[in-house]
Structure formats: C-alpha cells, structure tokens
Amino acid sequence: MSHTPHHASLLEAAWDCIRRAREHDWSTSPLLRLTIQDIHFCVERGGTWHATTPLPDEARDLLDCLLPLVSEDAPLAIAQLGQSLDGRIATVSGHSHYVNGLAGRVHLHRLRALVDAVLVGAGTVVADDPRLSVRHVNGRQPYRVVLDPRGRVPASSHVFQVAEAPTLHLVGEGVTPSGSVGEHVVRIAMPQTVNGVEPGAILERLASLGLQRVLIEGGGKTVSRFLEARALQRLHLLVAPLLIGSGRAGLELAPIATLDQALRPTWRRFECGDDLLVDLDLTTSFSGY
C-alpha cells in the first residue's frame, strides 16, 4: 500500500503515541496527554483515546489495536501466529517465508517493540534462524528468549552469536548445550515436568528478571502450549489470503468432544495490508474449555 507523505506522517504520529503510552506510568496517572506533530492526543488507562486532528483509518486502527496492550501496568503475555486461510503456518517442508505480507511483518515488529521479551521455541530457531529484532519500525529492542529444554539449538544460531539484543537461553535442568555463544547470552536452567517446561514457570522467571510483557512468537507448538496452559491474555492471528492445503498447522490443542467445549474468546478484526488481523482477548474465554 502506497501512502502520501502526509498519510505516512499521521501513521508515524499514531505509532509514536503508542510508544510513549508504553513508557507511561499508568499506576500513578490514568490519563496521558501528548502533542505529536501538532496533534493533541489524550489516552486513558485501558486504551480509550482521542485526537484533535482527523486521522486516516489505518492510523485509527493502529491506535485501537495496540493502545489496549500498553495502557495498563499489568503483566502481558501475547502470542502471534501468521497463517493461511486454512490454518497452515508452513508447507510440509517447513517453508514459511513469507505466509504474510509486508504489513503483517511490520505488525510483528511493532509487537516486538512494545514488549520486554520475545520468546520462541527451539524448533523455530533451528528451522528459521531468526533475528528476533525490531527493524521495520522505530522502537527499542526486546530481550530475546529461546526455549530449548534439550539444548538442541546450534550455538552458531544468529541470536547466540550476534549481540543485537540481550538473549536468554532457557534449557532444562541438567542440560549442558555444546558450543560457544556470545557474551550477550545468559543460560538459565529451568525445571521440567513430564510435559516439559511449564509456560507459567517461564513467565514467572521472566517477570522476576523485570520482563513483564512477553511476546510468544512461535512456533505453533510453543504458542499452543501457552494457550492450553491458559498463560496468554491475547492472541493475534494474521490470516493471509492463501490456501496451502497441507503442511504445518498453527494451533494444535487437546481434542474436544463437542463444540460447547471450544474456546470462544472476545475478538476484534483489523485490516493489515492484504492480511486480516484477528485480535483475540483470552482473559474471559476459558469458561467452556
């Protein structure tokens, strides 16, 4: 999507408003007043906002979508998955670059910029060797967290060798990964149960390090584990207009017998370039599960 300079300027003003709301102390001041590019913004705790200048739909959607994530001081665990119309995140060979379009990738980088830490499972690092950094937008770099209970992620992986951001390597107790990693990497031993490292224990450990807002970025199995453990407050599904027909599914939860056991979260939808962004509020969706 091409933008006029004025349109792009208003979109950047909306993003700056969100970033500054992220840094605001909502526990002591439930109202934030900002002036950005001669636009007066008023943001209330919870994400309600008003601007003195008419904004394009894209800027309004950006504020509506992201301000609720940053206008509270409560901890946040949010996950994102990019998928096809039929719920696939990759082909049978694991190819996934790129299921979603550029606007979807920009949205992902915005989420990274708004959290304290971005977490991925070992499979994602082995398959994609991601950077997990903020590049498509202006914003600070989050901690990178690699969940690797068996210590199988190669030491040569980008996140372990390139110090774009502090990196935590979560391994199972008694596991000693091989290879040399950069000084920016801290290894943390995590207790395991028969089901692996529990999502709640991960979030508690990260919170003890001051990392209260966490993005669970992938892959599908890791996001599914956090969802099934009821450890997520929100889930963003970016649905691309394509049918893959086979390959790796996004969410895989325990089987249910009847539809009254299905999750029915409150949801909102936004256009995201050619993709559809579905924002699921999971805080009240577990009564039937």
ZIZI-V317358 format. One record per residue. N is the residue number from 1. RES is the residue in one letter. PHI is phi in whole degrees, 0 to 359 (none if undefined). PSI is psi in degrees with one decimal (* if undefined). D_CENTER is the distance of its C-alpha to the mean C-alpha in Angstrom with 2 decimals. Layout:
N_RES_PHI_PSI_D_CENTER + N_RES_PHI_PSI_D_CENTER
This chain:
1_M_none_125.9_23.22 + 2_S_269_144.4_25.66 + 3_H_236_145.9_25.85 + 4_T_289_158.7_28.86 + 5_P_305_-39.2_28.71 + 6_H_294_-42.9_28.92 + 7_H_299_-46.8_26.07 + 8_A_297_-36.0_23.83 + 9_S_295_-40.9_25.04 + 10_L_292_-36.0_24.15 + 11_L_294_-40.3_20.61 + 12_E_294_-36.1_20.32 + 13_A_297_-41.1_21.92 + 14_A_297_-41.7_19.35 + 15_W_294_-40.3_16.52 + 16_D_298_-38.7_18.75 + 17_C_300_-44.1_19.23 + 18_I_295_-43.5_15.57 + 19_R_297_-39.7_15.39 + 20_R_287_-31.1_18.63 + 21_A_294_-33.2_17.66 + 22_R_299_-32.5_14.86 + 23_E_268_-6.8_17.83 + 24_H_286_147.5_20.26 + 25_D_270_93.5_21.80 + 26_W_285_-18.1_21.54 + 27_S_289_-25.5_23.54 + 28_T_252_-19.5_26.62 + 29_S_219_105.0_26.26 + 30_P_280_4.4_24.90 + 31_L_225_133.2_25.58 + 32_L_238_123.6_24.41 + 33_R_247_130.1_26.70 + 34_L_226_149.6_25.92 + 35_T_236_116.2_27.91 + 36_I_229_120.5_26.17 + 37_Q_53_43.3_28.35 + 38_D_66_12.2_30.93 + 39_I_259_128.3_28.53 + 40_H_266_118.7_28.62 + 41_F_253_142.6_25.45 + 42_C_232_120.5_25.58 + 43_V_239_129.6_22.46 + 44_E_259_154.8_22.97 + 45_R_306_132.9_21.10 + 46_G_103_-19.1_18.84 + 47_G_112_-4.6_18.08 + 48_T_294_138.0_21.43 + 49_W_217_161.9_22.55 + 50_H_214_142.8_25.63 + 51_A_231_144.7_26.66 + 52_T_280_-13.9_30.27 + 53_T_247_134.1_29.84 + 54_P_302_134.7_29.02 + 55_L_246_148.9_25.69 + 56_P_295_159.2_24.90 + 57_D_304_-38.2_22.90 + 58_E_296_-39.6_19.93 + 59_A_290_-39.5_19.84 + 60_R_296_-42.6_20.39 + 61_D_297_-38.4_17.58 + 62_L_299_-45.6_15.20 + 63_L_294_-44.8_16.59 + 64_D_298_-37.4_16.67 + 65_C_285_-45.3_13.05 + 66_L_260_-26.2_11.46 + 67_L_300_-38.1_14.40 + 68_P_299_-21.0_14.10 + 69_L_281_-22.5_10.84 + 70_V_241_-3.1_12.84 + 71_S_260_29.6_16.38 + 72_E_222_154.7_16.72 + 73_D_266_1.6_17.30 + 74_A_288_152.8_16.18 + 75_P_302_153.6_13.60 + 76_L_221_130.0_10.16 + 77_A_238_112.5_8.13 + 78_I_236_141.4_5.35 + 79_A_241_153.5_4.55 + 80_Q_226_139.9_4.82 + 81_L_227_135.5_8.26 + 82_G_259_126.9_10.73 + 83_Q_215_165.4_14.17 + 84_S_278_176.3_17.78 + 85_L_300_-29.6_19.87 + 86_D_262_22.1_21.10 + 87_G_77_22.6_17.83 + 88_R_260_141.1_17.97 + 89_I_252_-7.5_15.28 + 90_A_193_163.7_18.11 + 91_T_283_178.9_21.89 + 92_V_296_-24.6_24.16 + 93_S_275_-5.1_24.35 + 94_G_94_3.4_20.60 + 95_H_288_126.7_20.51 + 96_S_221_6.5_17.24 + 97_H_260_103.9_17.64 + 98_Y_233_132.8_16.89 + 99_V_295_-45.9_16.25 + 100_N_262_162.5_14.73 + 101_G_276_-174.9_16.49 + 102_L_300_-41.7_16.11 + 103_A_299_-36.1_14.80 + 104_G_293_-37.9_11.83 + 105_R_291_-36.3_11.22 + 106_V_298_-42.2_11.82 + 107_H_300_-42.8_9.24 + 108_L_300_-42.7_6.53 + 109_H_291_-31.5_8.53 + 110_R_296_-43.1_8.79 + 111_L_299_-42.9_5.32 + 112_R_303_-41.9_6.21 + 113_A_291_-19.4_9.51 + 114_L_263_-6.7_8.95 + 115_V_251_168.8_7.87 + 116_D_276_-30.5_10.52 + 117_A_211_145.4_9.08 + 118_V_242_128.0_6.75 + 119_L_244_136.3_8.34 + 120_V_226_158.4_9.88 + 121_G_275_168.8_13.15 + 122_A_300_-39.4_16.48 + 123_G_300_-37.2_16.91 + 124_T_294_-41.7_14.13 + 125_V_292_-42.4_15.71 + 126_V_297_-41.6_19.15 + 127_A_282_-40.4_18.60 + 128_D_247_-17.7_16.68 + 129_D_46_57.5_17.25 + 130_P_286_160.3_14.11 + 131_R_271_-32.4_14.23 + 132_L_59_34.0_10.58 + 133_S_244_167.7_11.96 + 134_V_267_117.1_11.92 + 135_R_228_-32.3_14.74 + 136_H_279_-13.4_14.66 + 137_V_222_166.5_14.70 + 138_N_283_133.4_16.34 + 139_G_169_163.8_14.38 + 140_R_279_158.4_14.46 + 141_Q_274_129.6_13.17 + 142_P_279_163.9_10.99 + 143_Y_299_145.6_12.49 + 144_R_257_131.2_11.80 + 145_V_236_124.0_12.28 + 146_V_249_116.2_13.99 + 147_L_272_109.9_15.00 + 148_D_219_68.4_18.44 + 149_P_304_-34.2_20.95 + 150_R_265_-0.4_23.75 + 151_G_66_38.0_23.38 + 152_R_262_-6.6_23.40 + 153_V_287_127.9_21.04 + 154_P_299_141.1_23.56 + 155_A_296_-20.0_24.25 + 156_S_282_-3.5_24.47 + 157_S_300_148.4_20.73 + 158_H_306_-45.6_19.39 + 159_V_296_-24.2_17.12 + 160_F_269_-14.5_20.28 + 161_Q_248_-27.4_22.69 + 162_V_250_120.8_21.26 + 163_A_273_54.7_20.65 + 164_E_291_-27.6_18.11 + 165_A_201_154.4_16.36 + 166_P_303_143.6_17.29 + 167_T_227_132.7_16.33 + 168_L_251_132.2_16.70 + 169_H_248_105.2_18.13 + 170_L_269_114.4_18.21 + 171_V_239_161.2_21.31 + 172_G_289_151.1_23.57 + 173_E_302_134.6_26.61 + 174_G_86_-2.5_29.49 + 175_V_267_130.7_27.51 + 176_T_239_99.6_28.49 + 177_P_295_152.3_26.64 + 178_S_264_159.2_28.96 + 179_G_96_159.4_28.85 + 180_S_260_134.3_28.44 + 181_V_241_168.6_25.16 + 182_G_290_163.2_24.75 + 183_E_291_-14.3_25.46 + 184_H_281_-4.1_21.91 + 185_V_259_130.8_20.94 + 186_V_242_124.7_21.55 + 187_R_267_135.0_22.06 + 188_I_233_126.0_21.70 + 189_A_277_130.4_23.57 + 190_M_242_137.2_22.08 + 191_P_294_147.5_24.38 + 192_Q_239_150.0_24.11 + 193_T_252_-172.2_25.41 + 194_V_296_-20.8_26.67 + 195_N_262_8.5_23.16 + 196_G_96_-161.0_21.69 + 197_V_283_126.4_19.63 + 198_E_287_133.9_18.65 + 199_P_305_-41.1_15.05 + 200_G_298_-38.9_16.63 + 201_A_294_-35.3_18.48 + 202_I_296_-48.3_15.52 + 203_L_296_-37.7_13.90 + 204_E_296_-41.8_17.46 + 205_R_295_-42.1_18.11 + 206_L_295_-40.1_15.16 + 207_A_297_-36.1_16.26 + 208_S_294_-19.2_19.76 + 209_L_264_6.8_18.77 + 210_G_87_10.3_17.50 + 211_L_259_87.7_13.75 + 212_Q_271_-26.1_13.11 + 213_R_248_118.9_9.54 + 214_V_233_131.9_7.15 + 215_L_258_120.2_3.56 + 216_I_268_105.4_5.18 + 217_E_266_-20.0_5.06 + 218_G_160_176.3_8.65 + 219_G_275_-159.4_11.28 + 220_G_301_-39.5_12.58 + 221_K_293_-39.3_14.71 + 222_T_292_-45.6_12.28 + 223_V_299_-42.0_10.02 + 224_S_298_-39.7_13.50 + 225_R_296_-42.4_14.80 + 226_F_293_-38.3_12.36 + 227_L_294_-45.9_13.06 + 228_E_293_-28.6_16.73 + 229_A_279_1.9_16.96 + 230_R_59_36.6_15.95 + 231_A_261_-2.4_13.49 + 232_L_257_142.9_10.68 + 233_Q_266_-31.3_11.28 + 234_R_217_154.7_9.13 + 235_L_222_126.8_8.03 + 236_H_255_120.0_7.56 + 237_L_253_119.9_10.09 + 238_L_260_110.3_11.25 + 239_V_258_119.0_14.88 + 240_A_267_148.7_17.11 + 241_P_280_63.9_20.88 + 242_L_213_154.6_22.10 + 243_L_246_120.2_23.59 + 244_I_268_-38.3_23.35 + 245_G_85_-16.8_25.56 + 246_S_200_-179.1_24.90 + 247_G_104_-160.1_22.52 + 248_R_275_128.1_19.47 + 249_A_282_154.1_18.11 + 250_G_285_-76.0_14.50 + 251_L_266_134.0_14.97 + 252_E_225_103.6_18.08 + 253_L_250_170.2_19.24 + 254_A_300_144.0_22.71 + 255_P_299_146.7_25.40 + 256_I_240_155.3_26.65 + 257_A_271_-36.7_30.22 + 258_T_225_157.5_30.05 + 259_L_290_-17.9_27.71 + 260_D_288_-7.4_28.21 + 261_Q_268_-5.8_26.06 + 262_A_287_152.1_23.05 + 263_L_290_135.0_19.98 + 264_R_228_72.4_20.49 + 265_P_285_156.8_17.69 + 266_T_294_141.1_18.11 + 267_W_215_157.0_16.40 + 268_R_227_158.5_16.39 + 269_R_228_145.9_16.36 + 270_F_221_146.6_16.15 + 271_E_285_140.3_17.48 + 272_C_221_80.4_15.31 + 273_G_64_-127.7_18.11 + 274_D_275_-6.1_19.54 + 275_D_266_163.3_16.50 + 276_L_251_124.5_15.91 + 277_L_262_118.8_12.70 + 278_V_253_117.9_13.01 + 279_D_258_111.2_11.41 + 280_L_257_125.7_12.46 + 281_D_267_110.7_13.58 + 282_L_266_2.5_14.21 + 283_T_290_-19.9_16.27 + 284_T_233_23.5_19.49 + 285_S_257_5.4_19.05 + 286_F_258_4.0_20.56 + 287_S_296_-28.1_24.19 + 288_G_257_16.8_25.16 + 289_Y_242_*_23.41
